Amino acid sequence: MNSRHEEFASAAADAQNTAVDGRTARWQSHREERRAELIRQARKAVHRLGSDASMEDIAGAAGTSKSVFYRYFGDKAGLQQAMGEVVLGQMQRRMQEAAQLAPTPREGLFAMVSAYLQMAESSPHVYAFITRLTPGEASAQDAIAASGALGNFFEQITEMIATPMREYLGEEKEAVLVYWPTAAIGLVRNAGEMWLGSPAGGAKPDQETMAAQITDWLCLGIAPALKTST
C-alpha cells in the first residue's frame, strides 16, 4: 500500500515539475522574442533619430516606456551591447561570405574591407551607437569595447584576415603575421570611421574607391605614393 502511494506521489511530483519546466521554457522563449523585438525597434529608432538618441527617445519611437528597456537591458550601455552583438554579428557574416568567394588573399582583403564599409555606410547612426563611447558612461563602454561585442568582433575579423595570409605566406612569416593583422584592423577601422564621418562632396571617395585605397595601404603601404612624389 505504501509502495503504491509513493508511486502516485512520485508521478504527481514529476507531472508538477514538467509543468513548471514547461512554463519556464515558454517564459524564457517569450522573453527572448521580446528582447529581440526591442533590439529591432531600437535599431530602427537610432537609424532615424541618430546615435545620440536617449533611452527615452528610443522607447518612445518603439511605442513603449524606457522602463521596459531598462528591464531588459539594464541601462543604455546594455542596449548598446545587445544591439552590437546583433549588428556586428551580421557584419562579420557578410565579411566572411565576401572573403570566401575571393580567389586571392588581396582580393579577399578588398572584399572584407568593402563589406565592412558598405554595412557601416548603410546606417552610420547605428554603427556609431554600437561603437562609440557614451558621455557619462565611459567606464561601462570601455568594458564593452574591451571584452564585449565590439572586442569580439574585431578579434574575429583579425583572425579572418590572418588565416588566408598565413596560408599564402607560409609559416616562416609567422612572426610578421602575429602583429600585422592587428595593425591592419586598426587601419581599417580608423580610416573607415574617418571616411564615414567625412562630409559628402567631391573630396570624399565613394565606397568602392575607399575600399580599394585601404586595401592598397594594407598590401603596399604608402611606398607607391612616396615614389611618385620624389
N, C-alpha and C positions, 0 to 999 in steps of 0.2 A: 504493500500500500504506500509506504514511504517512498519507494523507488519510483512508482508511477507519479506521485505528487512532485517529486524532484524533476522528472522528465517534463511534466506540464510547466513547472516554474522555469525550467531552462528554455523551453520553447517560447514561452511568453517573453522572457528576457531577450532572446535572440530577435524576436519579432520587433520588440521595442527598440533595440539597438539598430536594426535595419532601418526602421522608420526614421530614427534620429539621424543616421548616416545619410539617408535619402534627402531629408530636409536640409542637412548641412551642405550636401553636394549641390542641391538646387539653389540654395542661398549663395554659395560661392560662385556658381555659374552666373547667377543674376548680377552679382557684384562685379564680376569681370566684364560682363557685357555692358553694364552701366559705366564702368570706368573707361572702357574703350570708346563708348559713345561720347563721353565727356571730353576725351582727348581729341576726338574728331571735331567736336564743336569748338573746342578751344583753338585748334589749328585753323579752322575757318575764321574765327574771330581775330586771331593775331594776323593772319594773312590780310584781312580787311582793315583792321584798326592800327596795325603797326606793332613793332617789337616792344614798345614801351607800355602797351596796354596793361592796365591793372587787373587784379583778380576780379574786382567789381565790374570792370568793363567787359571782361571775358565772360563772366557769369551772366551779365545782362544780355549779351549777344547770344548766349546759349539758351536763354529763356529760363534760367534758374537763379538761385541765390549763391553768393560767394561761399556761404556756409557749407553748401553741398560740395563745392570744390575743395574746401579745407578738409572736409570729412574724408574725401577720397585720396587727397594728395598731400595733406599736412600743411603746406604753405606754397608760395609761388615757386620756390626752388624745387619743390617736389613735383609740381606740374611741369616745370622745365625739364626735369629729369625724365619724367614719364613720356612727355612728348618727344624728347630727344631720342629715347630708345626706339620709338616708332619711326620717326623721320630718318634718323641716321641708319637704322636697320634697312630701310628702303634704299637709301643712297648706297650703302655697302653692297646690297644685292645687285643694284644697277651697275655699279662699277665692276663687280666681279663678272657679271654676264658680258659686259663690253670687253673686258680683258681676255676672256676665254675665247672670243671669236677672232682675236688678233693673231696674225701669223708670225710676228716677231716681237721681241721684248720692247723695242722702241714704239712700235705701233700699239702694243699693249699699254704702255705708259700714256700715250696720247689718248687712247680710248678711256682710260680711267680718269685722267685729268678732265677730259671733255664731259664725261658723265657727271663728275663732281660739280663742274661749273654749271652745267645745264640744270641740275636739280637745285643748286643754290640760287640760281637766277630765276627759277620758276616761282620761288616765293622767298625773296630776300628777307622779309619781315620774320617769317617762321625760322629761317636759318639763323638770323641774329638772335631771336628769342631763345633758341636752344644752345647757343654757343657763346653768348656774351654775359659778362658779369652784370648783376642787377644791383644798382646803388642801394647800400644799406644791408645787402645780403651777400657780401663778398666772401665771407668765410664759408658759407654754405655752398656757394657756387664754385669756390676753389676746390671743395671736396668733389663736386660733380665733375669738374674738369680733370681732376687727377685720377679718380677711380670710378667714375660713373659712366654714363652713356657716351660722352664725348671722348674720354680717355680710352675706352674700349674700342670706339670707332677708329680712332687714329692708330691704335695698336694693331687692329686687324688690317687696316689699309697698309700699314708699314710692312707687314708680313706678305700681303698680296703683291706689293712692289718688289720685295726682296726675292720671292720664290722664282719668278722667271729669270731675273738677273743672275741668280745663283746657278740656275741650270745652264744659262748661256755662258757665263764666265768660268765656271768650274770652281772647285774647292780651293785652288791656290789663291783666289781673290777673296777668300772668306774674311780676311782682316778688313778689307775695304767695305764689304757688304754689311759688316756689323754696324758701321756708322752711317754709311751713305743713305740707306732707306729712311732713317730718322731725320737726317738733314733734308732729304727730298720732301718729306711730309711738311716740314717747316716752310720750305719754299712754296710748295703748292698752296698750303693754307694761307700764308701771309700774302702772297701775290694774288691769290684768288679773292680773298676778302677785300684787299685794296681795290682790285678791279671791280668787285661787286658794289662797293661804296662810291665809286667814281661817278660823277655826273655824266649823263648821256651827252654825246657830242662827237665831233669829228676826231678828237684826240683819243677817244675811248675805243679800243679794238672790239670787234664783235667776238662772240663766244668761241668760235672755231679758231680765229686768229690768236686769241689769248691762249687757248689750249695748246696750239702749235708752238707758241713762243715759250710757254712754261716747259714744254717737252724738250725743246732745244736747249734751254738752260740746264735741265736735268742731265741731258746726254752730252752736251758740248760745252757747257759753261758759257762764259762771255768771250772766249777766245776769238771766235769769228768776228765779233764786233770790234775787238781790240786790234786785230789785224787790219780791218777795213779802215780804221781811223789813223793808222800810222803810215 
